[in-house]
Amino acid sequence: MSDNYKTDYWMSHGGVIPGWIVGNAGAFRYPLPPEATKAREKREKVYGYLLATVHIADGVVDFNFKEINKDDLSSAVGDRYTPDFIDYCVNQNFEVKRPAAPR
């Protein structure tokens, strides 16, 4: 999720701080928080990583989320885990319930 600091607080106190939350480094995947509606980019129920590219000339940093799909997992760990296990991780290993909205 991009723009995780794009909150009412920061928008009224000097501006949005750039930032990402990439919460898929662990095995279990949780739903996005209610505040995710303000994010430019958001994904749920995916595995992947965030790639940062630094442009030396002007100091700009670009962020790009790279999804890892079932075929990527199968080719990387298919010799250690069964197809059924990999399928479970991709298709069922996530929390369905939404967290309660902050009061």
C-alpha positions as a Markdown table, in Angstrom:
| # | Residue | x | y | z |
|---|---|---|---|---|
| 1 | Met | 0.0 | 0.0 | 0.0 |
| 2 | Ser | 1.4 | 3.4 | -1.0 |
| 3 | Asp | 0.7 | 6.7 | 0.7 |
| 4 | Asn | 0.4 | 5.1 | 4.1 |
| 5 | Tyr | 1.1 | 8.5 | 5.7 |
| 6 | Lys | -1.6 | 10.2 | 3.7 |
| 7 | Thr | -3.8 | 10.8 | 6.7 |
| 8 | Asp | -6.0 | 13.6 | 7.8 |
| 9 | Tyr | -3.4 | 14.5 | 10.4 |
| 10 | Trp | -0.5 | 14.9 | 7.9 |
| 11 | Met | -2.7 | 16.6 | 5.3 |
| 12 | Ser | -3.5 | 19.3 | 7.8 |
| 13 | His | -0.1 | 19.5 | 9.5 |
| 14 | Gly | 2.4 | 20.2 | 6.8 |
| 15 | Gly | 1.9 | 17.6 | 4.1 |
| 16 | Val | 2.0 | 14.0 | 3.3 |
| 17 | Ile | 5.1 | 12.0 | 4.1 |
| 18 | Pro | 6.0 | 9.6 | 1.4 |
| 19 | Gly | 5.8 | 6.0 | 2.6 |
| 20 | Trp | 4.8 | 2.4 | 1.8 |
| 21 | Ile | 3.7 | -0.5 | 3.9 |
| 22 | Val | 4.7 | -3.9 | 2.4 |
| 23 | Gly | 3.2 | -6.4 | 4.8 |
| 24 | Asn | 3.6 | -9.6 | 2.8 |
| 25 | Ala | 7.1 | -10.6 | 4.0 |
| 26 | Gly | 5.5 | -13.1 | 6.4 |
| 27 | Ala | 3.5 | -16.1 | 5.4 |
| 28 | Phe | 0.0 | -14.9 | 6.5 |
| 29 | Arg | -1.7 | -12.1 | 4.6 |
| 30 | Tyr | -4.0 | -9.7 | 6.3 |
| 31 | Pro | -6.7 | -7.4 | 4.8 |
| 32 | Leu | -5.9 | -3.8 | 4.1 |
| 33 | Pro | -6.8 | -1.3 | 6.8 |
| 34 | Pro | -9.9 | 1.0 | 6.4 |
| 35 | Glu | -7.5 | 3.9 | 5.7 |
| 36 | Ala | -6.3 | 2.2 | 2.5 |
| 37 | Thr | -9.0 | 4.1 | 0.5 |
| 38 | Lys | -6.5 | 7.1 | 0.3 |
| 39 | Ala | -3.7 | 5.0 | -1.1 |
| 40 | Arg | -2.8 | 5.4 | -4.8 |
| 41 | Glu | -1.7 | 1.8 | -5.0 |
| 42 | Lys | -3.0 | -1.0 | -2.9 |
| 43 | Arg | -3.1 | -4.8 | -3.3 |
| 44 | Glu | -4.6 | -7.5 | -1.2 |
| 45 | Lys | -3.9 | -11.2 | -1.0 |
| 46 | Val | -0.6 | -11.1 | -2.9 |
| 47 | Tyr | 3.0 | -11.9 | -2.3 |
| 48 | Gly | 5.8 | -9.7 | -3.6 |
| 49 | Tyr | 8.4 | -7.2 | -2.8 |
| 50 | Leu | 9.0 | -3.5 | -3.2 |
| 51 | Leu | 11.7 | -2.4 | -5.6 |
| 52 | Ala | 13.3 | 1.0 | -5.0 |
| 53 | Thr | 15.2 | 2.7 | -7.9 |
| 54 | Val | 17.4 | 5.6 | -6.9 |
| 55 | His | 18.1 | 8.1 | -9.7 |
| 56 | Ile | 21.6 | 9.5 | -8.8 |
| 57 | Ala | 21.3 | 12.6 | -11.0 |
| 58 | Asp | 18.3 | 14.1 | -9.2 |
| 59 | Gly | 17.9 | 12.0 | -6.1 |
| 60 | Val | 14.4 | 10.9 | -7.0 |
| 61 | Val | 13.4 | 7.5 | -5.7 |
| 62 | Asp | 10.8 | 5.4 | -7.6 |
| 63 | Phe | 9.0 | 2.6 | -5.9 |
| 64 | Asn | 7.5 | -0.4 | -7.8 |
| 65 | Phe | 5.8 | -3.3 | -6.3 |
| 66 | Lys | 6.7 | -6.6 | -7.9 |
| 67 | Glu | 4.2 | -9.4 | -7.4 |
| 68 | Ile | 5.3 | -13.0 | -6.9 |
| 69 | Asn | 2.7 | -15.3 | -8.4 |
| 70 | Lys | 2.1 | -19.0 | -8.1 |
| 71 | Asp | 4.3 | -20.0 | -11.0 |
| 72 | Asp | 7.2 | -18.0 | -9.4 |
| 73 | Leu | 6.7 | -19.8 | -6.1 |
| 74 | Ser | 6.5 | -23.2 | -7.9 |
| 75 | Ser | 9.7 | -22.7 | -9.8 |
| 76 | Ala | 11.5 | -21.3 | -6.7 |
| 77 | Val | 10.4 | -23.8 | -4.0 |
| 78 | Gly | 8.6 | -26.5 | -6.0 |
| 79 | Asp | 11.3 | -29.1 | -5.2 |
| 80 | Arg | 10.7 | -28.6 | -1.4 |
| 81 | Tyr | 6.9 | -28.2 | -1.3 |
| 82 | Thr | 4.0 | -30.0 | -2.9 |
| 83 | Pro | 1.8 | -28.3 | -5.5 |
| 84 | Asp | -1.1 | -28.6 | -3.0 |
| 85 | Phe | 0.9 | -26.7 | -0.3 |
| 86 | Ile | 1.8 | -23.9 | -2.8 |
| 87 | Asp | -1.8 | -23.7 | -3.9 |
| 88 | Tyr | -2.9 | -23.3 | -0.3 |
| 89 | Cys | -0.4 | -20.5 | 0.3 |
| 90 | Val | -1.5 | -18.6 | -2.8 |
| 91 | Asn | -5.3 | -19.2 | -2.6 |
| 92 | Gln | -6.2 | -19.6 | 1.1 |
| 93 | Asn | -3.5 | -18.2 | 3.4 |
| 94 | Phe | -5.1 | -14.9 | 4.3 |
| 95 | Glu | -7.4 | -13.3 | 6.8 |
| 96 | Val | -10.9 | -12.5 | 5.5 |
| 97 | Lys | -12.1 | -10.4 | 8.4 |
| 98 | Arg | -11.7 | -6.6 | 8.2 |
| 99 | Pro | -10.2 | -4.8 | 11.2 |
| 100 | Ala | -12.5 | -2.5 | 13.0 |
| 101 | Ala | -12.3 | 1.1 | 11.9 |
| 102 | Pro | -10.6 | 3.5 | 14.3 |
| 103 | Arg | -12.8 | 5.6 | 16.5 |
